[in-house]
Amino acid sequence: MPSQIRASHILLMYKGSMRSQASRSKDDALSAINEIKAEIDDGAAFDQLARQYSDCPSSEEGGDLGEFPKGAMVPEFDVAAFALEVGEISGVVETPFGFHLIQRTE
């Protein structure tokens, strides 16, 4: 397992999630992230959907988080991201910040 990877993500926050200013409910966020995942599964470009939907400032870069070492992200994100092969996209990952889709890019 590599000690450092590069990944992008799409984050949907909800009312009450960490650092969130979102007004959507947790159920609405989960429903929306599942719809985004379905779009990706149907061939939509991850980076374009990140720009369109993600609540993270990384959305301006197509969700790119840059390179990061193991342990730099919250545990749920870290485990999911490091389990991916390059080019692979995770299922929905829940962290204290909300719901993520993660794409390992390097």
C-alpha positions as CSV (number, residue, x, y, z in Angstrom):
1,M,0.0,0.0,0.0
2,P,1.4,3.4,-0.9
3,S,2.2,5.9,1.8
4,Q,0.8,8.8,-0.2
5,I,-1.9,9.1,-2.9
6,R,-3.8,11.7,-4.9
7,A,-7.5,11.8,-4.9
8,S,-10.5,14.0,-5.8
9,H,-13.9,14.0,-4.1
10,I,-17.4,15.2,-4.2
11,L,-18.8,16.3,-0.8
12,L,-22.4,16.9,0.0
13,M,-22.8,18.4,3.5
14,Y,-26.1,18.5,5.4
15,K,-27.5,20.6,8.2
16,G,-25.6,19.6,11.3
17,S,-22.5,18.1,9.6
18,M,-19.1,19.4,10.6
19,R,-18.3,22.9,9.3
20,S,-21.5,22.8,7.2
21,Q,-23.6,25.8,6.2
22,A,-25.9,23.5,4.1
23,S,-29.6,23.6,4.7
24,R,-30.4,20.2,3.2
25,S,-31.3,17.3,5.5
26,K,-29.1,14.3,5.9
27,D,-31.6,12.2,4.0
28,D,-31.7,14.7,1.1
29,A,-27.9,14.8,1.0
30,L,-27.7,11.0,0.9
31,S,-30.3,10.8,-1.9
32,A,-28.5,13.5,-3.9
33,I,-25.1,11.8,-3.5
34,N,-26.6,8.5,-4.7
35,E,-28.0,10.3,-7.7
36,I,-24.6,11.8,-8.5
37,K,-23.0,8.3,-8.2
38,A,-25.6,7.0,-10.7
39,E,-24.6,9.8,-13.1
40,I,-20.9,8.8,-12.8
41,D,-21.8,5.1,-13.3
42,D,-23.6,6.2,-16.5
43,G,-20.5,7.8,-17.8
44,A,-20.6,11.4,-16.5
45,A,-17.2,13.0,-15.8
46,F,-16.3,13.0,-12.1
47,D,-14.5,16.4,-12.2
48,Q,-17.5,18.1,-13.9
49,L,-19.9,16.8,-11.3
50,A,-17.6,17.9,-8.6
51,R,-17.6,21.4,-10.0
52,Q,-21.4,21.3,-10.2
53,Y,-22.4,19.7,-6.9
54,S,-19.6,19.5,-4.3
55,D,-19.8,21.6,-1.2
56,C,-16.0,21.6,-0.7
57,P,-13.8,24.5,-1.9
58,S,-11.9,21.8,-4.0
59,S,-14.9,21.8,-6.3
60,E,-13.3,24.7,-8.2
61,E,-10.5,22.2,-9.1
62,G,-12.9,19.4,-10.1
63,G,-12.7,18.0,-6.6
64,D,-8.9,17.6,-6.6
65,L,-7.4,17.3,-3.1
66,G,-3.9,17.0,-4.3
67,E,-1.5,14.4,-2.8
68,F,-1.8,13.4,0.9
69,P,-0.2,10.9,3.2
70,K,-2.0,8.1,5.0
71,G,-3.6,9.5,8.2
72,A,-4.0,13.1,6.8
73,M,-7.8,12.8,6.3
74,V,-10.5,11.7,8.8
75,P,-10.4,7.9,9.3
76,E,-13.5,7.0,7.2
77,F,-12.2,9.0,4.2
78,D,-8.6,7.7,4.7
79,V,-9.6,4.0,4.7
80,A,-11.8,4.4,1.6
81,A,-9.3,6.5,-0.4
82,F,-6.4,4.2,0.3
83,A,-8.4,1.1,-0.6
84,L,-9.0,2.4,-4.1
85,E,-7.0,1.5,-7.2
86,V,-5.9,4.5,-9.4
87,G,-8.9,5.6,-11.4
88,E,-11.4,3.8,-9.2
89,I,-14.3,5.6,-7.6
90,S,-15.7,4.7,-4.2
91,G,-19.2,4.1,-3.1
92,V,-20.8,6.7,-0.8
93,V,-18.5,7.3,2.2
94,E,-19.9,9.1,5.3
95,T,-17.6,11.2,7.4
96,P,-18.4,13.9,10.0
97,F,-18.4,16.4,7.1
98,G,-21.1,14.7,5.1
99,F,-21.2,12.2,2.2
100,H,-18.4,11.8,-0.2
101,L,-17.6,10.1,-3.5
102,I,-13.8,9.6,-3.8
103,Q,-11.8,9.1,-7.0
104,R,-8.2,8.0,-6.6
105,T,-6.2,9.8,-9.3
106,E,-2.6,8.7,-8.5
